[in-house]
Amino acid sequence: MAGHCGARAMAAPLRPRAADSARWVCSAAARRPWRLFGAMCLLRLPRITQPLEKEEEEVAALMEQIELERSLYSDHEMRKLEEEEQLKKKMEGSYDEDEAPGKTVIMAQDLEEKWEQKFLRFKAAPRITDADKSNDRTSLNRKLDSNLMLLVKQKIGNQELWLLPQVEWQPGETLRSTAERAMAMFLGDHIQAKVLGNAPYGIYKYKFPRAIRTENNVGAKVFFFKAFLQSSDLSQAKLKADYLWVTKKELGDYLQSEYLKKVNRFLLDL
């Protein structure tokens, strides 16, 4: 009995500590010293392939030659060979018209000449656009072989900074819905984009300047989400801020160094 009483005596002081710990957790959660933000990394994917490097061109030419040597004749090539054999027999006077499978209206050679003329009239669209030439970074019709990311100018404190579209989290929202609201706030509700997943791709945390920092207002945490632009037609989009469409290499011209490091961690420029 004495041993049990001693156990009770030792356990009794632990109860107030547990209660105090629970009250501290609740009060810390209520204070929320970090302000939460959702940001959207909106990407326009490449429209054309990147030009091949010298080594890639050599490998591509080798593979094309191997495929050509190992391939079989197509139906058109078989037809052309048969017609050439018939023409050769006609020239030699040994061709029998009765053995012909049927009257050929258009010869294979005629088809090739027709296709050749059509090919000569074809003009490929330029890889370098007018927006590239003028370095118009507000246009989506530039850097067609690279990803483009949307940046907007936002006022943070007394500064105007280039950032990914972001807004502050509101109670009842998921972080993804906060990031989607940020995208809609700057581009309007007509934007067509596919958001990738429900979990953030990265986080950027920073403290406020000491002059405005308090126990209940220490700093901010920005959670990054990613989305692919589905349509390049933004005629109905209502851009409500200064904006740019930039490549990964161009981000350094606008983003602050620490912010840029966090963005580069989840941004792949393939």
Helices and strands as residue ranges (DSSP letters): H 2-11, H 14-31, E 34-44, H 54-70, H 75-92, G 97-99, H 108-121, H 130-134, E 148-156, E 159-163, E 166-168, H 175-187, E 193-195, E 202-207, E 219-229, E 243-246, G 251-253, H 257-266
